[in-house]
């Protein structure tokens, strides 16, 4: 319980909330705050929601690979259409994926297992661009 004079320890409240140590109603009771106060702090300070999860590096890379695969399929299907816009979007996605992989590779004990996938995807894209330019 908090001292009513000093006010709640908002850093402790945030930690309990974001780490899901207690339900929001219990956090309010423990710290002597109202649900409206908790909601206000959460919204103003951008706390993670109780249902939000932080995606892992591997999950982000996996999702980006799926996005790239869809873009490559669209590029392959657009044989008679100008492909400049699609190539630019694909290029931006590849840069994003490359950044994700580099960030993962700088962490200790993490192998960038998707490097091979990235190389294969780039090779596929180069082959497709060569076919389109002929």
For each residue, the residues with C-beta under 8 A, 3 or more apart:
1: 30 31 32
2: 6 7 8 9 31 32
3: 6 7
4: 7 32
5:
6: 2 3
7: 2 3 4
8: 2 12 13 31 32 33 37
9: 2 12 13 31
10: 13 14 41
11: 14 15
12: 8 9 15 16 31
13: 8 9 10 16 17 27 31 33 38 41
14: 10 11 17 18 41 45 47
15: 11 12 18 19 21
16: 12 13 19 21 22 27 30
17: 13 14 20 24 27 38 42 47 50
18: 14 15 47 48
19: 15 16
20: 17 50
21: 15 16
22: 16 26 27 30
23: 26 27
24: 17 27 28 35 38 50
25: 28 29 35
26: 22 23 29 30
27: 13 16 17 22 23 24 30 31 33 38
28: 24 25 31 32 33 34 35 37 38
29: 25 26 32
30: 1 16 22 26 27
31: 1 2 8 9 12 13 27 28
32: 1 2 4 8 28 29
33: 8 13 27 28 37 38
34: 28 37 38
35: 24 25 28 38 39
36: 39 40
37: 8 28 33 34 40 41
38: 13 17 24 27 28 33 34 35 41 42
39: 35 36 42 43
40: 36 37 43 44
41: 10 13 14 37 38 44 45 47
42: 17 38 39 45 47 49
43: 39 40 46
44: 40 41
45: 14 41 42
46: 43
47: 14 17 18 41 42
48: 18 52 54
49: 42 52
50: 17 20 24
51:
52: 48 49
53:
54: 48
55: 59 60 63
56: 59 60
57: 60 61 100 103 104 107 110
58: 61 62 104
59: 55 56 62 63
60: 55 56 57 63 64 100
61: 57 58 64 65 97 100 101 104 114
62: 58 59 65 66 114
63: 55 59 60 66 67
64: 60 61 67 68 93 96 97 100
65: 61 62 68 69 97 114 117 121
66: 62 63 69 70
67: 63 64 70 71 93
68: 64 65 71 72 90 93 94 97 121
69: 65 66 72 73 121
70: 66 67 73 74
71: 67 68 74 75 86 89 90 93
72: 68 69 75 76 90 121 124 125 128
73: 69 70 76 77
74: 70 71 77 78 86
75: 71 72 78 83 86 87 90 125 128 132
76: 72 73 79 128
77: 73 74
78: 74 75 81 83 86
79: 76 132
80:
81: 78
82: 85
83: 75 78 86 87 132
84: 87 88
85: 82 88 89
86: 71 74 75 78 83 89 90
87: 75 83 84 90 91 129
88: 84 85 91 92
89: 71 85 86 92 93
90: 68 71 72 75 86 87 93 94 125
91: 87 88 94 95
92: 88 89 95 96
93: 64 67 68 71 89 90 96 97
94: 68 90 91 97 98 118 121 122 125
95: 91 92 98 99
96: 64 92 93 99 100
97: 61 64 65 68 93 94 100 101 114 118
98: 94 95 101 102 118
99: 95 96 102 103
100: 57 60 61 64 96 97 103 104
101: 61 97 98 104 105 112 114 115 118
102: 98 99 105 106 112
103: 57 99 100 106 107
104: 57 58 61 100 101 107 110 112
105: 101 102 110 111 112
106: 102 103
107: 57 103 104 110
108:
109:
110: 57 104 105 107
111: 105
112: 101 102 104 105 115
113: 116 117
114: 61 62 65 97 101 117 118
115: 101 112 118 119
116: 113 119 120
117: 65 113 114 120 121
118: 94 97 98 101 114 115 121 122
119: 115 116 122 123
120: 116 117 123 124
121: 65 68 69 72 94 117 118 124 125
122: 94 118 119 125 126
123: 119 120 126 127
124: 72 120 121 127 128
125: 72 75 90 94 121 122 128 129
126: 122 123 129 130
127: 123 124 130 131
128: 72 75 76 124 125 131 132
129: 87 125 126 132 133
130: 126 127 133 134
131: 127 128 134
132: 75 79 83 128 129
133: 129 130
134: 130 131
